Each structure stands twice: as C-alpha cells, then as structure tokens.
C-alpha cells in the first residue's frame, strides 16, 4: 500500500486519531508504538525505528540474557518496513484506532533474518523459485473464559446467566448464546480483510473454532491469523469476558490447536497434489515425507511454551506421534478426503498458542525439503494411531528445545540468527519456569513428605 492509500483511508475515517504500528516477535506477541494518525506517512514509508532486540524478548517482555542484539550492539535500532497490508480498523479500544503491520530490516538495508515474518517470506520465495505457490488455510481454536478469578473458569451464558459446565461440541445453543460476541468478531474480520468462514462450538466449555479460508499467499494467511487472535481477545474484553489461545487452559478439557491446511499450485494454477484419485501425487508424498522427517525437530515451533505440552498427550484429540494417514484425525498429518481437485495436506500438531509465521515456515519449509530431496514417506497409518507403537514427538519443553537445537534440518529452513534467538528465548523461559513452585506442589508435598 502506498502513502496516498493510507492517507485516503484515514481521510474516510476522521474519528481515528491513533495508529498502533507493530511488529510480531518470536512468541507471536505484537510489540510496537502508539503513533498519532497524522504520522501515517512516516509509518508506511518505513520511517519508524525500533530495537531489533524486541523480536527476541521472552514471553514476559524481558531481554534475553547475553543477547548480542542488546549488549554487543548497544541495543541498536532496526528499520521498520510497512508490510503493504492495508491499515486495519480497531474499534474495541476506548477510542477508534488503526493497526499497521511492520517487519524489520537492518540499518544496511538487508532484511533482518531474526524476524519471524521474514523467515516465512524466505521459505515462500524458495517455492516461487521452483514455480510453486502454497495455498494455505488455518483453523484456530480458543476459549472464552471468565477472568474474574485468580484462575480462568468457563463463562456465564449471556442469555441464561448460568455458567457453562459441560462440553458442547457442535452445540448450536452455545453458538447462539454467544451470538453478539461472534457477530462482532465476524464484523471485525470483514473490516480487517480476514476471510473468516465457519464457526463451531468445540469440545470444551466455552471453546470455539473459527476457520479462515484458504489464500494463495502464506504471508497473508499468517497475518490473518495474528490479527484474528488479537481482535478476538479485544472483542472478548469488550463483552465482559476474556478469550485465550493457550494450548491447554484447563487440564481436564480439550486443548486448543491451530490446524493448517495447504496445497501447492503451479504457474498455471493447477493443484500439483491432485492426480485425480484419493492418494494424491508423488509430489504430495514427498511433501508428507518432509513433514514427517522434520516434525520432531520443529516441535518447539508447534509447541513453544510450557503449557503447550499439556495438549500433546495420547488420546487427547491432539497428535502425540510422528505419523500420517488418509482421513485419519488421530495422526499428525492428515490427507482429507473429498474432491481430488481440493487435495491437500492438513498439519494438526501446532497449538493455538504458537506463532503463525513460524508455524507456516516450519510446515512449508519441511514440505519443501521433502520435495527437493524426493523423500519417500513411511506407510500411512490405518486406524487409531494412539494405540500403535510409533515414533513420538518430544515429550516435554526441554526435549523440544534440544531437538530444535540439534535438528539437522532447522538451518535449512531458518537462519542461524533466528535459530539462536529462539533457543536463547526458550531456554530463558524454561529456567524461569523451573524455579517456579506451583500451588499444586505445595498442596501435594508441603506436609506429606
């Protein structure tokens, strides 16, 4: 988008006085500046500057100990480029505002490879070089919760006033009880250019899933997911409750995932996974092989937090093993049925708490390695994957960090800088969690041992 477009957009919305100009860090957290609307030209022309270290902060917004971006460079600024996505209206704040998405480059003009959006862009460019374009869709699950207590609990129905106390998979009543909230979410999606499709009530009390339609631009798909998460949380607050994309907010209820569907089209728009039958092409199998071979080392991207691993348990409606199959929701990589023209891959590992840019970079990057190497996948799984003896995902956060650090393919997907930043960030978070003693530990052990 050019400066004149931003100016014209704001001229049609004179009530907007503020623009939130933001980058997305490695944890998927938006960080940035509150800028007067009359400085829109500065934003879209790349005139804003922010410290490069912002992209690598831990989940609490603290600098990483020993981070060379802080200490070796004096916490130097980078340049904030406008991504080109139109300004997005924000009307759940106290006053109407706008949101501008940025990504970072270095002072010398080179893209900053520690930026997660840049990482995805580099993978997409590699697909372009071989004449392929990924077509991507995401499915995002989240919980609406009552935030009034010290820990979250299911919300009260806006219709009956009664607290939700049972799982409501595909419940029309639950959808209708939260109709005002969901209507506003869809209105905001339309205003922000986010292609929201079907909404369903999911397995947990107060849990919903909204699907975003497929687009032939992975960067836009990731942008959409980032903006969607932000607007859902903002609108939920406006309605008196909170929304969370934690992977497992309740230990005894279903977790929240971010499933990714993708296919690949050639320069003539043909789906290269479609061979006219149910099994798909050899190229689809190569892509599956890449996803299987790189899954364990990429688990840290799909499950980046301590809480993430509570979701990845056997029998929990989330994958725990490295496997694929046709029309099988117990495996990590599912090939959905339906028309061969829509043949695609569904990747089911990532939690809703993961960074969409990194998730898509890991998925598409792994598939690309399989295609380039013409790797062959193992046999597809038939039946219940949970009951079979299979290779497993890393069982915990520390194991996932180690797998990402030692993975032989990570540096074929990500820059060394991003790999180093991500590992440093996760190790610092792990150390802090390790020092934290929970209430349940006190309850279990304080006077019993």
C-alpha positions in Angstrom: 0.0 0.0 0.0 1.3 3.4 -0.9 1.3 6.5 1.3 -1.6 8.0 -0.6 -3.7 4.9 0.1 -3.1 5.3 3.8 -3.9 9.0 3.7 -7.1 8.4 1.8 -8.1 5.5 4.1 -7.7 7.8 7.1 -9.5 10.7 5.4 -12.5 8.4 5.2 -12.2 7.7 8.9 -11.6 11.1 10.6 -12.6 9.6 14.0 -9.3 7.6 14.0 -6.6 9.6 15.9 -4.1 6.8 16.7 -2.3 4.1 14.8 -0.7 1.1 16.6 2.4 0.3 14.5 3.6 -3.2 15.4 6.0 -6.0 14.7 5.5 -9.6 15.7 8.1 -11.2 18.0 9.2 -14.8 18.1 6.4 -15.7 20.6 3.8 -14.2 18.3 3.4 -11.2 20.6 2.8 -7.8 18.9 5.2 -5.1 20.0 5.3 -1.5 18.8 4.4 2.1 19.1 1.2 4.2 19.5 1.6 6.8 16.8 -0.6 9.9 16.0 -2.7 9.3 12.8 -1.1 12.4 11.2 2.2 10.5 11.1 0.8 7.7 8.8 3.1 8.7 6.0 6.1 8.0 8.3 4.8 4.6 9.1 4.1 3.4 5.5 7.3 4.9 4.1 9.5 2.9 6.5 10.4 5.9 8.8 9.8 4.2 12.1 12.7 2.6 14.0 12.6 0.1 16.9 15.3 -2.0 18.6 16.0 -5.3 16.8 16.0 -7.0 20.2 12.3 -6.5 20.5 11.8 -9.5 18.2 13.6 -11.9 20.6 12.1 -10.9 24.0 10.8 -13.6 26.3 7.1 -14.1 27.0 7.2 -11.6 29.9 8.7 -8.9 27.6 12.2 -9.1 29.2 15.5 -9.0 27.3 17.3 -12.3 26.8 20.4 -12.6 29.0 23.5 -12.5 26.9 21.6 -11.4 23.7 24.2 -9.9 21.3 21.4 -7.7 19.9 21.3 -5.9 23.3 24.9 -6.0 24.6 27.2 -6.2 21.6 25.4 -3.6 19.5 24.2 -1.2 22.3 20.6 -2.4 21.6 20.7 -0.9 18.1 17.6 0.1 16.2 16.4 -1.5 13.1 14.2 -0.1 10.4 10.5 -0.9 10.3 9.2 -1.6 6.8 5.5 -1.4 6.1 4.3 -4.9 5.0 1.9 -3.4 2.4 -1.2 -4.8 4.2 -4.0 -2.1 4.4 -4.4 -0.3 7.7 -6.9 -2.2 9.9 -9.6 -0.5 12.0 -9.6 -1.2 15.7 -12.9 -0.3 17.4 -12.7 -2.3 20.6 -10.4 0.2 22.3 -11.6 3.3 24.2 -11.4 5.3 21.0 -11.3 4.1 17.4 -7.8 3.4 16.2 -5.9 1.7 13.4 -3.4 -1.1 13.3 -0.3 -1.2 10.9 1.8 -4.3 10.4 5.5 -3.9 10.1 8.6 -6.1 9.7 12.2 -5.3 10.2 15.4 -4.8 8.3 18.9 -3.8 9.4 20.5 -0.4 9.0 22.3 -1.6 5.9 19.0 -2.3 4.2 19.2 -6.1 4.5 16.1 -7.9 5.8 16.6 -8.8 9.5 16.5 -12.6 9.4 15.5 -12.9 13.1 12.1 -11.5 12.2 9.6 -14.4 12.0 7.7 -12.8 9.1 11.0 -12.6 7.2 11.6 -16.3 7.9 8.3 -17.2 6.3 9.0 -14.9 3.4 12.3 -16.7 2.7 10.5 -20.0 2.5 7.8 -18.7 0.2 10.5 -17.2 -2.1 12.1 -20.7 -2.4 8.8 -22.1 -3.6 8.5 -19.3 -6.1 11.9 -20.2 -7.5 10.6 -23.7 -8.4 7.3 -22.4 -9.8 5.1 -23.3 -6.9 2.8 -21.3 -4.7 1.4 -22.6 -1.4 -2.3 -22.1 -0.8 -2.9 -22.0 2.9 -5.8 -22.0 5.4 -5.8 -22.1 9.2 -8.3 -23.3 11.8 -8.0 -21.6 15.2 -9.5 -22.8 18.4 -9.9 -20.6 21.5 -11.7 -20.5 24.8 -13.9 -17.7 26.1 -13.4 -17.5 29.8 -14.5 -15.6 32.9 -11.4 -13.8 34.0 -12.7 -12.5 37.4 -11.0 -15.1 39.5 -7.3 -16.0 40.1 -7.6 -18.8 37.5 -9.9 -18.9 34.5 -13.3 -20.6 34.5 -15.9 -21.2 31.9 -18.0 -18.1 31.3 -21.7 -17.5 32.1 -24.1 -17.6 29.2 -25.1 -14.1 28.1 -28.6 -15.5 27.6 -29.3 -17.6 30.7 -26.7 -16.2 33.1 -25.7 -19.7 34.0 -22.1 -20.8 34.0 -21.2 -23.3 31.2 -20.4 -26.6 32.9 -20.3 -29.2 30.1 -18.5 -29.8 26.8 -20.6 -28.6 23.9 -19.1 -30.0 20.7 -21.0 -28.5 17.7 -23.6 -27.1 20.1 -25.9 -24.7 18.3 -27.2 -23.4 21.6 -23.7 -22.4 22.7 -23.1 -20.6 19.4 -26.4 -18.7 19.7 -25.8 -17.8 23.3 -22.6 -16.0 22.3 -24.1 -14.6 19.1 -23.4 -11.0 19.9 -19.7 -11.7 20.5 -19.4 -13.9 17.4 -21.2 -11.3 15.2 -18.8 -8.6 16.3 -15.8 -11.0 15.6 -17.1 -11.6 12.1 -17.7 -7.9 11.5 -14.2 -7.1 12.6 -12.8 -9.8 10.4 -14.6 -8.3 7.4 -13.3 -4.8 8.2 -9.7 -6.2 8.5 -9.8 -8.3 5.4 -9.6 -11.6 7.3 -11.6 -14.3 5.4 -13.4 -15.9 8.3 -15.5 -18.9 7.4 -17.5 -21.3 9.6 -17.6 -21.1 13.4 -18.3 -24.1 15.6 -18.6 -24.8 19.3 -15.8 -27.1 20.2 -15.2 -29.9 22.7 -14.6 -27.7 25.8 -17.0 -25.5 27.7 -16.8 -22.1 26.1 -14.4 -23.3 23.4 -14.9 -22.2 19.8 -13.2 -22.8 16.4 -13.3 -20.3 13.5 -11.8 -21.4 10.2 -10.1 -18.9 7.9 -10.5 -19.5 4.2 -7.5 -20.6 2.1 -5.5 -17.9 0.4 -2.7 -18.2 -2.2 -0.3 -16.0 -0.1 1.2 -17.6 3.0 2.3 -14.3 4.4 -1.3 -13.0 4.3 -2.5 -16.3 5.9 -0.1 -15.8 8.8 -1.0 -12.1 9.0 -4.7 -13.0 9.1 -4.1 -15.5 12.0 -2.1 -12.9 14.0 -4.7 -10.2 13.6 -7.5 -12.7 14.2 -6.1 -13.7 17.6 -5.7 -10.0 18.6 -9.2 -9.0 17.6 -10.8 -12.0 19.3 -9.1 -11.1 22.6 -10.0 -7.4 22.2 -13.7 -8.0 21.4 -14.0 -10.6 24.2 -12.9 -7.9 26.7 -15.4 -5.5 25.3 -18.1 -8.1 26.1 -17.0 -8.6 29.6 -15.1 -11.8 29.4 -11.7 -12.9 28.1 -10.5 -15.1 25.2 -7.4 -17.3 25.4 -5.4 -19.1 22.8 -3.5 -21.0 25.5 -2.9 -24.6 24.3 -4.4 -26.1 27.4 -6.1 -23.6 29.8 -7.9 -26.5 31.6 -6.2 -29.7 32.5 -9.3 -31.8 32.2 -10.8 -30.3 29.0 -9.8 -30.3 25.3 -6.8 -28.2 24.2 -6.8 -25.5 21.5 -5.0 -26.1 18.3 -4.1 -24.3 15.1 -4.6 -26.8 12.2 -3.0 -25.8 8.9 -4.3 -26.9 5.5 -2.2 -26.4 2.4 -1.8 -27.4 -1.2 0.6 -26.2 -3.9 -0.3 -24.8 -7.3 1.9 -24.4 -10.3 2.2 -21.3 -12.5 -0.9 -22.3 -14.4 -2.9 -22.6 -11.2 -3.1 -26.4 -11.1 -3.1 -28.2 -7.8 0.1 -30.3 -8.0 -1.2 -32.7 -5.2 -4.1 -33.7 -7.4 -3.7 -36.9 -9.5 -7.4 -37.5 -10.0 -7.6 -40.1 -7.2 -7.7 -40.3 -3.4 -4.0 -41.0 -2.9 -2.6 -37.8 -4.4 0.6 -37.3 -6.4 4.1 -38.4 -5.8 4.9 -34.7 -5.0 2.3 -34.8 -2.2 4.0 -37.9 -0.8 7.4 -36.1 -1.0 5.9 -33.2 0.9 4.5 -35.6 3.5 7.9 -37.2 3.9 9.4 -33.8 4.5 6.9 -33.0 7.2 7.4 -36.4 8.9 11.2 -36.2 8.8 11.4 -32.6 10.2 8.5 -32.9 12.7 10.4 -33.8 15.9 13.0 -31.0 15.5 10.2 -28.5 14.6 8.1 -29.4 17.6 9.4 -26.4 19.5 7.7 -24.2 16.9 4.4 -26.0 17.1 4.5 -26.3 21.0 6.6 -23.3 22.1 5.6 -23.0 25.7 5.5 -25.0 29.0 1.7 -25.2 28.8 1.8 -26.4 25.1 2.8 -30.0 26.1 -0.3 -30.5 28.2 -2.2 -30.6 24.9 0.0 -33.2 23.2 -1.0 -36.2 25.2 -2.2 -39.6 23.8 -5.9 -39.8 23.4 -6.4 -36.1 23.8 -7.6 -35.3 20.3 -4.1 -33.9 19.5 -1.3 -35.8 17.9 1.5 -37.3 20.0 3.3 -39.4 17.4 5.0 -38.8 14.1 2.6 -40.3 11.6 0.3 -39.6 8.7 -2.8 -41.1 7.1 -5.8 -40.6 4.9 -8.9 -39.2 6.6 -7.5 -40.0 10.0 -7.7 -37.5 12.8 -5.6 -39.5 15.2 -2.4 -38.7 13.2 -0.3 -35.6 12.9 -0.5 -35.3 9.1 -4.0 -36.0 7.7 -4.9 -36.1 4.0 -8.5 -35.1 3.9 -11.0 -36.8 1.6 -13.3 -35.0 -0.9 -12.8 -33.8 -4.4 -9.3 -34.6 -5.9 -9.2 -31.0 -7.1 -9.1 -29.9 -3.5 -6.4 -32.5 -2.5 -4.4 -31.0 0.3 -2.4 -31.7 3.5 -3.7 -31.0 7.0 -1.0 -30.4 9.6 -2.5 -31.0 13.1 0.4 -30.5 15.5 0.5 -26.8 16.3 -1.3 -25.3 19.3 -3.2 -22.1 19.1 -0.5 -20.6 21.2 2.1 -20.9 18.5 3.5 -18.1 16.3 1.6 -18.4 12.9 4.6 -17.1 10.9 7.0 -19.7 12.4 4.3 -22.5 12.2 3.9 -21.9 8.4 7.6 -21.5 7.9 8.3 -24.9 9.6 5.4 -26.7 7.8 6.2 -25.3 4.3 9.9 -25.5 4.8 9.7 -29.1 5.8 7.5 -29.9 2.9 9.9 -28.1 0.6 12.8 -30.2 1.8 10.9 -33.4 1.1 10.1 -32.2 -2.4 13.6 -31.1 -3.2 15.1 -34.3 -1.9 12.3 -36.5 -3.3 12.0 -38.2 0.1 9.6 -41.1 0.5 7.2 -41.2 3.5 6.6 -44.3 5.7 3.4 -46.2 5.1 0.2 -44.3 6.1 -1.4 -45.2 9.4 -4.7 -47.1 9.4 -6.9 -47.0 12.5 -6.1 -45.5 15.9 -2.6 -44.0 15.9 -2.7 -43.7 19.7 -2.9 -47.5 20.1 0.1 -48.2 17.9 3.9 -48.1 18.7 5.2 -45.2 16.7 7.9 -42.6 16.9 6.8 -39.8 19.3 7.0 -36.1 19.5 9.4 -34.7 22.1 7.6 -35.3 25.4 8.3 -32.0 27.1 9.6 -28.5 26.6 13.2 -29.2 27.4 13.3 -32.1 25.0 11.8 -29.9 22.2 14.4 -27.2 22.8 17.1 -29.7 22.5 15.6 -31.3 19.3 15.3 -27.8 17.7 18.9 -27.0 18.7 20.3 -30.3 17.3 17.9 -30.8 14.4 19.8 -31.5 11.2 17.3 -29.6 9.0 16.5 -26.5 11.1 19.2 -24.4 9.4 17.9 -25.5 6.0 14.6 -23.7 7.0 15.7 -20.9 9.3 18.6 -18.6 9.5 21.3 -19.2 12.1 20.3 -15.9 13.7 16.7 -16.9 14.2 17.6 -20.3 15.4 19.9 -18.9 18.0 17.4 -16.2 19.1 14.6 -18.7 19.5 16.7 -21.2 21.5 18.0 -18.4 23.8 14.5 -17.2 24.4 13.1 -20.6 25.2 15.9 -21.5 27.5 15.5 -18.4 29.5 11.7 -19.1 29.8 12.4 -22.7 30.8 14.8 -21.6 33.5 12.2 -19.3 35.0 9.5 -22.0 35.0 11.9 -24.4 36.6 12.4 -22.1 39.5 8.7 -21.6 40.0 7.0 -23.8 42.6 3.2 -24.3 41.9 0.4 -24.3 44.4 -0.3 -28.0 43.5 3.2 -28.9 44.5 2.7 -27.2 47.9 -0.7 -29.0 48.2 0.8 -32.4 47.4 4.1 -32.3 49.2 4.4 -29.5 51.8 3.4 -31.5 54.9 3.3 -35.0 53.3 7.0 -35.7 52.7 
